[in-house]
Amino acid sequence: MLFKNLRIWFDPVSRSGPVNMAIDEWLMKNAGETPVLRVYDWNGAWASLGCFQSLAEERRIFGEELEYVRRWTGGGIVDHRDDVTYTLAIPRSEE
């Protein structure tokens, strides 16, 4: 068994990029002792990019058709126009 307990949050509200990233960051910092799986949608045409990605480079790829938001974690660019996204916040006690 991967986790003894897991809280699941199917977020019913489509949110903007900055709000989604703020919620994810809050979950990572405040998950408590139980892992949380958040499944959510985006309101609008968004792309998220990792903390080390170049916004100028991503705009050359997608142009102005998307709005951009930076994740506080790493990773590459993710086009969120047609996806359902999830975040898994795991407390250090589960490592």
Secondary structure as GFF3:
##gff-version 3
##sequence-region A 1 95
A	DSSP	beta_strand	7	10	.	.	.	ID=ss1
A	DSSP	alpha_helix	17	30	.	.	.	ID=ss2
A	DSSP	beta_strand	36	40	.	.	.	ID=ss3
A	DSSP	beta_strand	46	49	.	.	.	ID=ss4
A	DSSP	alpha_helix	55	62	.	.	.	ID=ss5
A	DSSP	beta_strand	67	70	.	.	.	ID=ss6
A	DSSP	beta_strand	78	79	.	.	.	ID=ss7
A	DSSP	beta_strand	85	89	.	.	.	ID=ss8
A	DSSP	three_ten_helix	92	94	.	.	.	ID=ss9
###
